[in-house]
Amino acid sequence: MKQLQKKIHQQNIEAGWWDIPREKGTLLCLIHSEISEAMEGERKDLMDYHLPHRKMAEVELADAVIRILDYAEEFGYDIESAITEKLEYNKHRVDHQRENRVKKGGKRF
């Protein structure tokens, strides 16, 4: 994942996306917009416009990951290690245990 993060960021630098410093809040909103587009694709069961052989939600989620990894590289975040640590932490969380998720006030949606 570290190599992918670097590759994405380098490609975006070469495309000129980082010629002018970008504001973190705006970038985070752009990540959020990709998730919103994925939601719309799921809600309407749409195929993607640019990659018509793929579901829109799938492509928009990929766009979100691309934006996240680009952001992470620019600002020096190690997403790969953070994911590994977070997965380990979540194994032991009381609120992630099946029986606790269904309780009142749990994480059940």
C-alpha positions in Angstrom: 0.0 0.0 0.0 2.9 2.4 0.7 4.1 2.0 -2.9 0.6 2.6 -4.2 0.3 5.7 -2.0 3.6 7.1 -3.5 2.5 6.2 -7.0 -0.8 7.9 -6.7 0.7 11.0 -5.3 3.5 11.2 -7.9 0.9 10.8 -10.7 -1.1 13.7 -9.2 2.0 15.8 -8.9 2.8 15.2 -12.5 -0.7 16.1 -13.5 -0.4 19.4 -11.8 -2.8 18.8 -8.9 -0.2 20.0 -6.4 1.2 23.0 -8.2 -0.6 25.2 -5.8 -0.8 24.2 -2.1 -4.2 22.7 -1.3 -6.2 23.3 1.8 -6.8 20.2 4.0 -10.5 21.0 4.6 -11.2 21.2 0.9 -9.4 18.0 0.2 -11.3 16.1 3.0 -14.5 17.4 1.5 -13.5 16.0 -1.9 -12.9 12.6 -0.2 -16.4 12.8 1.3 -17.9 13.7 -2.1 -16.6 10.5 -3.6 -18.3 8.5 -0.8 -21.5 10.5 -1.5 -21.2 9.6 -5.2 -20.8 5.9 -4.2 -24.0 6.2 -2.1 -25.8 7.6 -5.1 -24.5 4.8 -7.3 -25.8 2.2 -4.8 -29.1 3.9 -4.3 -29.8 4.0 -8.0 -27.9 0.8 -8.9 -25.9 2.6 -11.5 -23.0 1.6 -13.7 -20.1 3.9 -13.9 -20.0 6.5 -16.7 -16.2 6.3 -17.3 -15.8 2.6 -16.6 -19.1 1.2 -17.8 -18.2 -2.4 -17.1 -18.0 -1.5 -13.3 -20.6 -0.4 -10.8 -20.6 3.3 -10.0 -20.2 2.6 -6.3 -17.1 0.5 -6.9 -15.4 3.2 -9.0 -16.4 6.0 -6.6 -15.0 4.0 -3.7 -11.8 3.6 -5.7 -11.8 7.4 -6.2 -12.1 7.9 -2.5 -9.2 5.6 -1.8 -7.1 7.4 -4.4 -7.9 10.8 -2.8 -7.1 9.4 0.7 -3.8 8.0 -0.3 -2.9 11.1 -2.2 -3.7 13.2 0.8 -1.8 10.9 3.1 1.3 11.1 1.0 1.3 14.8 0.8 0.9 15.3 4.5 3.2 12.4 5.6 0.6 9.9 6.9 1.4 6.2 7.0 -2.0 4.8 6.2 -0.7 1.2 5.8 0.7 1.1 9.3 -2.3 2.9 10.7 -4.7 0.4 9.2 -2.7 -2.5 10.5 -2.7 -1.0 14.0 -6.3 -0.1 13.9 -7.3 -3.6 12.8 -5.4 -5.1 15.8 -7.0 -2.6 18.2 -10.5 -3.3 16.9 -10.1 -7.0 17.6 -10.2 -6.2 21.3 -12.8 -3.4 21.4 -15.8 -4.2 23.6 -18.1 -2.2 21.2 -17.0 -4.3 18.3 -18.1 -7.6 19.9 -21.1 -9.1 18.2 -23.2 -9.3 21.4 -22.5 -5.7 22.4 -23.3 -4.2 18.9 -27.0 -5.3 19.2 -27.5 -3.9 22.7 -29.3 -0.6 23.2 -26.8 2.2 22.4 -24.6 -0.3 20.6 -23.2 0.1 17.0 -26.2 -1.6 15.4 -27.4 0.5 12.4 
